[in-house]
């Protein structure tokens, strides 16, 4: 990743030298980029996204502002997007967990001449709403890849732990998992309270002893308590546990052979790259010609040890 980022910054520097021959680029304080996500910066996953946003702002010398509703609330998020549009930023970055709920607000930004890049969720609707491109992973495809991998490990009956039912991206993960897995799959709806997830997974395992596979949609919120539920149930040898995204604790469990794998969508890049792209657009009118896939990558036992430290640092 370091080499990739270095190439991006090097390319930006070259373009900057060329641009100075014609027009003067905008100064740092002239460029303001606003990020509106559905995930709070206090959330372990979204804190990594925010770290990427902040690092890109520092590297590119621009002002960035990260905003999110206090809970998963599409009405509040639409209001945050509307408020951002009224501030007329040089660029707007949004996640799109619900295109129907957020579409009008995003279209207002585009109509106002504000370049928009979507990240993390919404790849299926991003272009239709007028966004220049999307940075993230295809959630259905990632779920399918995970399902296929767990089926190859011998899984026959699976449980998909969904902590935000109604979040289109998370629903796509479960659907992709079910299609790739091929066996019997049930969706276990929960909140994002790890204690509730622990209790519900334990109850599901107690009520159906044939469940041999559990996949969660967030490492810290769902993966860790799901793994703990399997341990508490004395079923670590019978039940394979995997998760979307990563945490230092879950990665250590993978490295120790207790968990099957984690799916890395490299959310640091989901925060970092849109800021880089919009900064270069504001200065030089540059923009990539298509979506940028940040994942998925399956982090198995062989790879887990390499990224535990970076996860603890809020980068992976």
N, C-alpha and C positions, 0 to 999 in steps of 0.2 A: 504493500500500500504506500510505503514511503516513496518508492521510486515513481509510482503513478502520480502521486501528489507533486513530487519534484518536477516531473515532466510537464504537468499542468502549469505550475508556477513559472517554469522556464519559458514555456510557450507564451504565457501572458507577458513576460518581460520582453521577449522578442517583438511581440506585437506592439508593446508600448513604445519601444524604440522606433519602430517604423511609423507609428502614429504621430510621434512628435514632429516628424518632417512636414506634416500637413496641418493638422489641427491640434490644439492643446487639449489633452485629456482632462476629464473632470478631476478635481482635487478630492482627497479623501473625505473631507467634511461635506462635500457636495452630494455624496452618495449615501442614501438611507434605504435600507432593506428591512422589511418587516416579515416575520415568520409567524403564521398562525397555525397551530397544530391542535389536534384533539387530545393530545397527551400532555400531561402536566410535567414540568421539568423535575418535579420531585419523584416521579416514577423512575425506577432504575433503568428501564429501556429508554425513555425519552430524555433522561439526563445525558445519555450518550449522544443523542441527536443534538441536544442543546450544546454539548461540548464541541461537536463538529461545526455548528453554526458560529460559536464564539471564536474558534480557531480560524475559520475562514475569514471572519471579519477582521481578525488581527492580521492574518497573512496578506489580505487584500487591501487593508487600510481603509475599510468602510465601516459605517455605523450599522449595527444590526440590533433588532429588537425582537425577542422571542415572547410570544403570547399564547395562552391557552385557557380554556374555561376551567373552573375549579373541579368539575367532574365531567364525565362523558355526556355532554349536553350540546346537541346540534343547534338549538335555538341560540344559546349563548355564543357558540362558535360563529354562527352566521353574523351575529351582532359584532363580534370582534373583527371579522373580515370587513364588514361595512365601515366600522370605525377606522380601520387601516386605510381603506380606499379614500376616506375623507381627508386623510393626512397626505395624500398624493406622494407615496414613496416612489423611489426609482425602481423598485422591484418588490414583488410579493411572492412569498413561498407558502403553500398551503398543503395540508394533508386533506384527503377527501374520503372519509369513511362512509359518507352518505351523499351521493351526488344530487339526489332529489332535494335534500334539505339545504345544501350549501350552493346549489347551482346558480340561483339568482344572484347571490352575493359575489360569486366568482365572475359571473358574466358582467356585473357592474364594474369590477376592476378592469377587465379586458376592454370594455366600452370606454372607460376613462383613459385608456392608453397606457395602463400600467402593465408591464410584462409580468406574467404569472408562470411560475413553475410549481408543479405538484410534486410531492414526495411522500414516500411510505405507502400510502393507500390512495386508490383512485385511478390506477393506470387504465382501467376500462372506460372511464368517462372523461379523463383529463383533456384529451384533444377536443372532444365535442363541446366542452365548456370554454374552450379558447386558450387553454394553457399551452405554452410553447413546447413543453416536454415534461416527462415524468422521470423521477429518479427513485428507484425502488426495485422490489422483486415482484414477479407475477405470483400472487398468493396461491391461486389454484394450482399452478404448476409446481410450486414449492411443496404444497400439501401432497400432491400426487407423488412426487419424488420421495417424500418421507414415507408415504404409505407403501410404495413399492419396496423400499429398503427394509421396512419392518416386516413385510410379508416374506421377504427373502430370509429374514432371521427366524422364520417359523411362526409368525403371528397368524392367528385364526380369528380371534374375536377381540375387537378394539373398542376403546373408549376415547372420545375426543373431548377434552375439558375446555369449554368455551366460557371465558370470563366476561365477554361482552357480546352476548347474543344480539344480533341486530346491526353490529358493526360489519359491514359488507365484507371487508377484507378478512376478518376472522371467520366469518361464515364460509368464505371461499376456501380457507385453509382446511376446515373440517370436511368440506365437500371433496376437495382434492385428495385429502387423506383417505376418505372412504373409497373413492374411485380407484386410487392406486393400490390400496390395501387388498381390495377384492373380497375380503371376508365380511363377517358381520360387524357393523360399527354403530355405536350409539353415541349421541351427543349429550354430554353432561353439562347443562347450563348452571353457571355459578355467578357470583359477583366477583370483584377483584380483591376480595378479602382472603388472604392466604389461609387463615384459620377455617373459614367456611369451605374452601377448596379441599383442605386436608380432611375435614369431616365428611364431605360429600363423596370424595374418592374412596375413603375407607368404607363408607356405607355401600357404595356401588360394588366394591370388591366382595364385601360380605354377602351381598344379595345375589351375586352371580360369580361362582367360582370358576367359570369358563373364561372369564376375561384374562387374556394373556398379554395385552398390549395397551399402554396408556400414552397418549400424546397430549401435551399441554401447548397452549398458544403463547405463553410468556414464561421465560425461565424463572424469574424471581417470584412472580405472582402465582404461576401455575405449576411450573416444572418442579421447583423445590418442594412445595407441599405435596404434590402428587407422588414424588419419589419417597417422601417421608411416610405417606399413607401406605405405600407398598411395603416399606420396611416395617412399619408398625403392625401390619397385617401378617408379617412373616412370609411374604410372598416374593422376596427379591429374586429367588431362583426361578420362579414361574412366570413373572410378569416383567416385560421389557418396558422401560420408560424412556421417552424422548420428548424433546420440547422445541418449539420455535424460539429463536433468539437465545441469548446467552447471559449467564451470570457467572461470577467467579466460583461460587459454590457448586453450581450445576456442572460447570466444566470440570471441577475437581472430581465430581462423582463420575463423570465420563472417563476421566483419566484413570480413576481407580477401578473401573469396570463395573460400577454399580448402575450406571445409566447407559443407554444405547448410543445416543448422539444428541447434539444440539444443532439447530439450523441457523446459520449465521447469514443475516441479510445485510450486514455491515451498515448499521444505522448511523454510524459516525459519518460515513460518506453521504448518507441521505440528508444530513444537515449541512455538511461541508460543501459538496459540489454545487448545489443550487446557488449558494452565496457567491461562489467563484464565478459561475456562469453569468449571474445577474450583474456582478461588478464589472465583468468584461463587456457585457452588453451596454451598461451605462456609459462606460468609457469609450468603447470602440465599435459598438453595434454588433458585436459577435454573439452567436448563439449556436450550440450544437444542433445538428439537423434531425435528431431523433431521441427517443427515450434512452436512458442509461440504466442498465440492469446492475443493481448493487448485490444481488444474490440470486438464488440460494447456494450456500456451501454447507455440506454436511460435515460437522466437526465431530469426528469419531475419536476413539481412544488414542489412536496414533497421532492425532493432531492437537488434542485438547491441551496438553501440557504447554504447548507453544503460545497459547493465547490466554491462559489463566491470568498471567501478570498484566497483560494489556486490558483485560476485562476489569480487573481490579482498579486500573487507572482511569476507567471510563472511556476507553477508546474502542474496545471490541465488545 
